[in-house]
Amino acid sequence: MDTLARKKILFVITKSNWGGAQQYVFTLAKHFTEHGDTVTVALGGTGEAGAPLGLLAERLQQAGISTIFLTSFARDISLLREVASFFELRKIIAHIQPDILHLNSSKAGGIGALAGRIAGVKKIIYTAHGWAHREARNPFSRLLIWIMSWLTVVLAHKTIVVSEFDYHDSPTLFSRRKIHVVHNGIPTDRDLPRKEQAQQSLKAIAPSLPIGIPLIISVGELTKNKAHELLIEALAQVADPFFCIIIGEGEERKNLEYLITKKELGDRIQLSGFIPNASELVSASDIFVLPSRKEGLPYTLLEVGLAALPVIATKTGGIPEITDGQEAGILFPKGDVAALTSSIEKLLRDQNLRIELGNALKTRVIKEFSEETMLKQTERIYA
């Protein structure tokens, strides 16, 4: 870290709720602060224009890390708001004069890279937490997003991708040399609550949680990308005993509630809302399911792996890199409800397979996805 002593680092991220990108920014900001650098995080609210600051801002402030609220930043695209965001961010960059500008999320990346170049920042880093052009959109929108992502790569000095999949899927023309793979990582020496303890904690949040039948948990924002409706559709076809808790909040809540009611699953599936310490509760479950349509390299699966839980997940993004193909988890094709249903039934009926897959995933996470490795690789990119 000597090469980074007394550097000024400005992180920028569009939303300040708590998800994988936010966990990544918090981890890096805390690490470089502890090593003597001057760190500031500029961030938007929790999604909509004018939304309040979220859990990321709260945790940064608790850690003594300076934050700046980007009032113009919002999830949805608006030309006037993007112009306002550009000038707001440019003013912040001019005031802080960072040695390193580290951008996260598509919107912060595009606006921030242009603002950083105009301001003359010497080192602009962009981390792509899964490329946005892979989202389910019409062909014209996907092409436009691809072009904007490519321009972000061109304007940034270096781009970090969190998986080999994203490296090969990067929007690059004459800029492949700028792309660097750095897998997300977590503290692998962390002690998680035992199953019984986690169940008691979860019981306080979900009083209807039955004891004695297999518990399925899924964690993620209630958005279209996370595809929780696929899990509900699959569970509607499962006759075996189970109880499912979906942890997260988002704009798809009403649609998911309607689907649960329609499928008459109200006594078997619960939407718990957002739980700040969800990683402390996952060890209460028997099976973890991640049905996402799009992922980068999800922290959630790393935390689940540390708890030695068996995983069923979509074969997309960096997920196969975490599970080593099918060696440490069951993967199903994106959007395939039938395959998801059969995978759930398979694990519900085979406790030995659940133990085998959970142990294999824990071994892999400890060996390949440590926070220490992620931080060292990032330091080299900063240097």
C-alpha positions as CSV (number, residue, x, y, z in Angstrom):
1,M,0.0,0.0,0.0
2,D,3.0,2.4,0.1
3,T,2.4,3.3,-3.5
4,L,-1.1,4.6,-2.5
5,A,-0.1,6.5,0.6
6,R,-1.9,9.9,1.0
7,K,-3.9,9.5,-2.2
8,K,-7.3,11.1,-2.6
9,I,-9.9,8.5,-3.8
10,L,-13.4,9.4,-4.9
11,F,-15.9,6.6,-5.3
12,V,-19.1,7.2,-7.2
13,I,-22.1,5.0,-7.3
14,T,-25.7,5.6,-8.5
15,K,-27.7,4.1,-5.7
16,S,-27.1,3.9,-1.9
17,N,-29.3,1.0,-1.0
18,W,-27.5,-2.2,-0.1
19,G,-26.6,-4.7,-2.8
20,G,-23.6,-6.3,-4.3
21,A,-22.2,-3.1,-5.9
22,Q,-22.8,-1.2,-2.7
23,Q,-21.0,-3.9,-0.6
24,Y,-18.1,-3.7,-3.0
25,V,-17.8,0.1,-2.7
26,F,-18.1,-0.1,1.1
27,T,-15.3,-2.8,1.3
28,L,-12.9,-0.8,-0.8
29,A,-13.7,2.6,0.8
30,K,-13.1,1.1,4.3
31,H,-9.9,-0.7,3.3
32,F,-8.3,2.4,1.7
33,T,-9.4,4.6,4.5
34,E,-7.7,2.3,7.0
35,H,-4.5,2.4,5.0
36,G,-4.2,6.2,5.2
37,D,-5.9,7.4,2.0
38,T,-8.4,10.2,1.9
39,V,-11.6,8.6,0.7
40,T,-14.9,10.2,-0.3
41,V,-18.0,8.4,-1.6
42,A,-20.5,10.3,-3.8
43,L,-23.8,8.5,-4.1
44,G,-27.4,8.8,-5.0
45,G,-30.5,7.8,-3.1
46,T,-32.3,4.5,-3.1
47,G,-33.6,4.6,-6.6
48,E,-36.2,7.2,-7.6
49,A,-35.5,10.8,-8.1
50,G,-35.5,12.6,-4.7
51,A,-35.3,9.3,-2.8
52,P,-33.5,9.4,0.5
53,L,-30.0,8.0,1.2
54,G,-29.9,4.3,1.9
55,L,-28.0,1.8,4.0
56,L,-24.7,2.2,2.2
57,A,-24.6,5.9,3.2
58,E,-25.4,4.9,6.8
59,R,-22.7,2.3,7.0
60,L,-20.1,4.6,5.4
61,Q,-20.9,7.4,7.9
62,Q,-20.7,4.9,10.8
63,A,-17.2,4.0,9.5
64,G,-16.1,7.6,9.5
65,I,-16.0,7.8,5.7
66,S,-17.0,11.1,4.0
67,T,-20.1,11.0,1.8
68,I,-21.6,13.4,-0.7
69,F,-25.3,13.1,-1.7
70,L,-25.7,13.3,-5.5
71,T,-29.2,14.7,-5.6
72,S,-29.6,14.4,-9.4
73,F,-28.7,10.7,-9.5
74,A,-31.6,8.3,-9.9
75,R,-32.1,4.8,-11.4
76,D,-34.4,5.8,-14.3
77,I,-33.1,7.6,-17.3
78,S,-34.1,11.3,-17.9
79,L,-32.1,13.5,-20.3
80,L,-32.5,16.6,-18.2
81,R,-31.6,14.8,-15.0
82,E,-28.5,13.2,-16.6
83,V,-27.3,16.6,-17.7
84,A,-27.8,17.9,-14.1
85,S,-26.0,14.8,-12.8
86,F,-23.0,15.5,-15.1
87,F,-22.6,19.1,-13.8
88,E,-23.2,18.1,-10.2
89,L,-20.6,15.4,-10.4
90,R,-18.1,17.6,-12.3
91,K,-18.4,20.2,-9.6
92,I,-17.6,17.6,-6.9
93,I,-14.6,16.3,-8.9
94,A,-13.3,19.8,-9.3
95,H,-13.6,20.4,-5.5
96,I,-12.1,17.2,-4.4
97,Q,-9.5,16.8,-7.1
98,P,-9.0,13.1,-6.6
99,D,-6.0,11.2,-7.7
100,I,-8.2,8.2,-8.4
101,L,-11.9,8.3,-9.5
102,H,-13.5,4.9,-9.1
103,L,-16.9,4.6,-10.8
104,N,-19.5,2.0,-10.1
105,S,-22.8,1.1,-12.0
106,S,-23.6,2.0,-15.6
107,K,-25.0,5.5,-15.0
108,A,-22.2,6.6,-12.6
109,G,-19.7,5.1,-15.1
110,G,-20.8,6.9,-18.2
111,I,-21.4,10.3,-16.6
112,G,-18.5,10.0,-14.2
113,A,-15.9,9.0,-16.9
114,L,-16.8,12.0,-19.1
115,A,-16.8,14.4,-16.1
116,G,-13.5,12.9,-14.9
117,R,-11.8,13.3,-18.3
118,I,-12.9,16.9,-18.7
119,A,-11.7,17.6,-15.1
120,G,-8.3,16.1,-16.0
121,V,-8.4,13.2,-13.4
122,K,-5.2,11.2,-14.0
123,K,-6.7,7.7,-13.1
124,I,-10.3,6.8,-13.8
125,I,-11.3,3.3,-12.8
126,Y,-14.7,1.8,-13.8
127,T,-16.1,-1.4,-12.3
128,A,-18.8,-3.1,-14.3
129,H,-21.0,-5.2,-11.9
130,G,-22.5,-7.2,-14.8
131,W,-23.0,-5.4,-18.2
132,A,-26.3,-3.7,-18.6
133,H,-26.6,-4.7,-22.3
134,R,-27.4,-8.2,-21.1
135,E,-30.7,-7.1,-19.5
136,A,-34.0,-8.1,-21.2
137,R,-34.7,-5.1,-23.4
138,N,-35.6,-4.4,-27.1
139,P,-32.7,-4.7,-29.6
140,F,-32.4,-1.0,-30.1
141,S,-32.1,-0.3,-26.4
142,R,-29.5,-3.0,-25.9
143,L,-27.4,-1.6,-28.8
144,L,-27.6,1.9,-27.4
145,I,-26.6,0.6,-23.9
146,W,-23.7,-1.4,-25.5
147,I,-22.5,1.8,-27.2
148,M,-22.7,3.8,-24.0
149,S,-20.9,1.0,-22.1
150,W,-18.2,1.0,-24.7
151,L,-17.7,4.7,-24.5
152,T,-17.4,4.4,-20.7
153,V,-14.6,1.8,-21.2
154,V,-12.9,4.2,-23.8
155,L,-13.1,7.1,-21.4
156,A,-11.9,5.2,-18.3
157,H,-8.2,4.4,-17.9
158,K,-8.9,0.9,-16.6
159,T,-12.1,-1.1,-16.3
160,I,-12.6,-3.9,-13.7
161,V,-15.0,-6.8,-14.4
162,V,-16.0,-9.2,-11.7
163,S,-16.0,-12.4,-13.7
164,E,-14.4,-14.1,-16.7
165,F,-17.8,-14.1,-18.3
166,D,-18.0,-10.3,-18.2
167,Y,-14.4,-10.1,-19.5
168,H,-15.4,-12.0,-22.7
169,D,-18.7,-10.2,-22.9
170,S,-17.2,-6.7,-22.5
171,P,-18.1,-4.0,-25.1
172,T,-14.6,-3.4,-26.4
173,L,-13.3,-2.1,-29.7
174,F,-9.6,-1.6,-29.6
175,S,-9.7,-1.4,-25.8
176,R,-9.5,-5.0,-24.5
177,R,-6.2,-4.2,-22.8
178,K,-8.0,-1.9,-20.4
179,I,-10.2,-4.7,-19.0
180,H,-9.1,-6.5,-15.8
181,V,-10.8,-9.4,-14.0
182,V,-11.0,-9.0,-10.3
183,H,-13.4,-11.5,-8.6
184,N,-15.5,-10.2,-5.7
185,G,-14.3,-11.5,-2.4
186,I,-15.5,-11.8,1.2
187,P,-13.7,-12.3,4.6
188,T,-13.3,-16.1,4.6
189,D,-12.5,-16.3,8.3
190,R,-15.9,-15.0,9.3
191,D,-17.9,-16.9,11.9
192,L,-21.6,-17.3,10.9
193,P,-24.4,-18.3,13.3
194,R,-25.2,-21.9,13.7
195,K,-28.4,-23.2,12.0
196,E,-30.4,-23.3,15.2
197,Q,-29.3,-19.8,16.2
198,A,-30.1,-18.4,12.8
199,Q,-33.5,-20.1,12.8
200,Q,-34.4,-18.4,16.1
201,S,-33.3,-15.0,14.7
202,L,-35.3,-15.6,11.6
203,K,-38.3,-16.7,13.7
204,A,-38.4,-13.2,15.2
205,I,-38.8,-11.7,11.7
206,A,-41.0,-14.5,10.2
207,P,-43.2,-15.7,13.1
208,S,-45.0,-18.1,10.7
209,L,-41.7,-19.9,10.0
210,P,-42.4,-23.7,10.5
211,I,-39.7,-25.8,12.2
212,G,-39.1,-29.3,10.9
213,I,-39.7,-28.9,7.2
214,P,-37.0,-27.8,4.6
215,L,-36.5,-24.0,4.4
216,I,-35.7,-22.4,1.1
217,I,-34.3,-18.8,1.1
218,S,-33.6,-16.4,-1.7
219,V,-32.0,-13.0,-1.2
220,G,-32.1,-10.1,-3.7
221,E,-33.8,-6.9,-4.7
222,L,-37.3,-7.4,-5.9
223,T,-36.6,-6.4,-9.5
224,K,-37.1,-8.0,-12.9
225,N,-33.4,-8.9,-13.1
226,K,-33.7,-11.0,-10.0
227,A,-36.6,-13.0,-11.4
228,H,-38.2,-14.1,-8.2
229,E,-41.4,-14.8,-10.1
230,L,-39.7,-17.8,-11.7
231,L,-39.0,-19.2,-8.2
232,I,-42.7,-18.7,-7.2
233,E,-43.8,-20.4,-10.5
234,A,-41.5,-23.3,-9.8
235,L,-42.5,-23.7,-6.2
236,A,-46.2,-23.8,-7.3
237,Q,-45.3,-27.1,-8.9
238,V,-43.5,-28.6,-5.9
239,A,-45.6,-31.1,-3.9
240,D,-42.9,-31.8,-1.3
241,P,-43.1,-30.0,2.1
242,F,-41.2,-26.7,2.1
243,F,-41.3,-23.1,3.3
244,C,-39.7,-20.3,1.4
245,I,-38.6,-16.8,2.5
246,I,-37.6,-14.2,-0.1
247,I,-35.5,-11.5,1.5
248,G,-35.4,-8.2,-0.3
249,E,-37.4,-5.1,-1.3
250,G,-38.2,-3.4,-4.6
251,E,-40.6,-2.3,-7.3
252,E,-41.7,-5.9,-8.1
253,R,-43.2,-6.5,-4.6
254,K,-46.9,-6.0,-5.7
255,N,-46.5,-8.2,-8.7
256,L,-44.9,-11.0,-6.6
257,E,-47.6,-10.6,-3.9
258,Y,-50.3,-11.0,-6.6
259,L,-48.5,-14.1,-8.0
260,I,-48.2,-15.7,-4.6
261,T,-51.9,-15.1,-4.0
262,K,-52.8,-16.4,-7.5
263,K,-50.9,-19.6,-6.9
264,E,-52.4,-20.0,-3.4
265,L,-48.9,-20.1,-1.8
266,G,-49.5,-17.6,0.9
267,D,-48.9,-20.2,3.6
268,R,-45.7,-21.5,2.0
269,I,-43.9,-18.4,0.7
270,Q,-43.2,-15.2,2.6
271,L,-41.8,-11.9,1.3
272,S,-39.8,-10.7,4.4
273,G,-38.8,-7.3,3.0
274,F,-35.2,-6.0,3.2
275,I,-33.2,-7.3,6.2
276,P,-29.9,-5.5,6.8
277,N,-28.1,-8.6,8.2
278,A,-29.5,-11.1,5.8
279,S,-26.1,-12.9,5.6
280,E,-26.4,-13.7,9.3
281,L,-29.7,-15.5,8.6
282,V,-29.0,-17.6,5.5
283,S,-27.5,-20.5,7.6
284,A,-31.1,-21.1,8.9
285,S,-32.0,-22.5,5.5
286,D,-31.6,-25.9,3.8
287,I,-31.5,-24.7,0.2
288,F,-30.6,-21.3,-1.3
289,V,-32.1,-20.3,-4.7
290,L,-30.9,-17.5,-7.0
291,P,-33.1,-17.3,-10.1
292,S,-31.6,-14.1,-11.6
293,R,-31.8,-13.2,-15.3
294,K,-28.6,-11.2,-15.0
295,E,-25.7,-11.2,-12.5
296,G,-22.1,-10.1,-12.2
297,L,-20.5,-12.2,-9.5
298,P,-23.0,-12.1,-6.6
299,Y,-21.7,-11.6,-3.1
300,T,-24.8,-13.4,-1.9
301,L,-23.6,-16.7,-3.3
302,L,-20.2,-16.2,-1.7
303,E,-21.8,-15.6,1.7
304,V,-24.1,-18.6,1.2
305,G,-21.1,-20.7,0.3
306,L,-19.3,-19.7,3.5
307,A,-22.4,-21.0,5.3
308,A,-22.0,-24.4,3.4
309,L,-25.5,-24.2,1.9
310,P,-26.5,-26.0,-1.3
311,V,-27.2,-23.6,-4.1
312,I,-29.5,-23.7,-7.1
313,A,-28.8,-20.7,-9.4
314,T,-29.2,-19.6,-13.0
315,K,-26.3,-20.3,-15.3
316,T,-25.5,-16.7,-16.1
317,G,-22.8,-14.2,-15.5
318,G,-20.1,-15.2,-13.1
319,I,-22.2,-17.7,-11.2
320,P,-20.6,-20.8,-12.9
321,E,-17.2,-19.5,-11.8
322,I,-18.3,-19.5,-8.2
323,T,-19.8,-23.0,-8.4
324,D,-17.1,-24.4,-10.7
325,G,-19.8,-25.4,-13.2
326,Q,-22.0,-28.0,-11.5
327,E,-19.3,-29.2,-9.0
328,A,-20.5,-27.0,-6.1
329,G,-24.1,-26.2,-7.0
330,I,-27.0,-26.9,-9.3
331,L,-27.3,-24.6,-12.3
332,F,-30.3,-24.2,-14.5
333,P,-30.8,-22.3,-17.8
334,K,-32.1,-18.7,-17.6
335,G,-35.8,-18.6,-17.4
336,D,-36.4,-22.4,-17.4
337,V,-39.1,-22.9,-14.7
338,A,-39.3,-26.7,-15.3
339,A,-35.5,-27.1,-14.7
340,L,-35.7,-25.0,-11.6
341,T,-38.7,-27.0,-10.3
342,S,-36.8,-30.4,-10.8
343,S,-33.7,-29.0,-9.2
344,I,-35.6,-27.9,-6.1
345,E,-37.3,-31.3,-5.9
346,K,-34.0,-33.1,-6.3
347,L,-32.4,-31.2,-3.3
348,L,-35.6,-31.5,-1.2
349,R,-35.5,-35.2,-1.5
350,D,-31.7,-35.8,-1.1
351,Q,-30.2,-34.5,2.2
352,N,-26.8,-36.1,1.5
353,L,-26.6,-34.2,-1.8
354,R,-27.4,-31.0,0.0
355,I,-24.5,-31.6,2.4
356,E,-22.1,-32.6,-0.4
357,L,-22.8,-29.5,-2.5
358,G,-22.8,-27.1,0.5
359,N,-19.4,-28.4,1.7
360,A,-18.0,-28.2,-1.9
361,L,-19.1,-24.6,-2.3
362,K,-17.6,-23.6,1.1
363,T,-14.3,-25.1,0.1
364,R,-14.3,-23.2,-3.2
365,V,-15.3,-19.9,-1.7
366,I,-12.5,-20.0,0.9
367,K,-9.9,-21.0,-1.7
368,E,-10.9,-18.7,-4.6
369,F,-12.9,-15.8,-3.4
370,S,-11.2,-14.1,-0.4
371,E,-11.5,-10.4,0.3
372,E,-7.8,-10.2,0.8
373,T,-7.1,-11.4,-2.8
374,M,-9.7,-8.9,-4.2
375,L,-8.1,-6.0,-2.3
376,K,-4.5,-6.9,-3.4
377,Q,-5.6,-7.1,-7.1
378,T,-7.4,-3.8,-6.8
379,E,-4.4,-2.1,-5.3
380,R,-2.3,-3.2,-8.3
381,I,-4.8,-1.7,-10.6
382,Y,-4.8,1.6,-8.6
383,A,-1.0,1.7,-8.6
